[in-house]
């Protein structure tokens, strides 16, 4: 299964103790998506 992200706009919320927002944003950019909001939060 493949998902086409070219030209899609994404909102990214990462986790401080897991995968952080900027890392997810780089993956999304390489897949062709445009990050609109990138944040890293701490969930407790």
Secondary structure, 3 states (H helix, E strand, C coil): CCCCCCCCEEEEEEECCCCCHHHHHHHHHHCCCEEEEEEEECCC
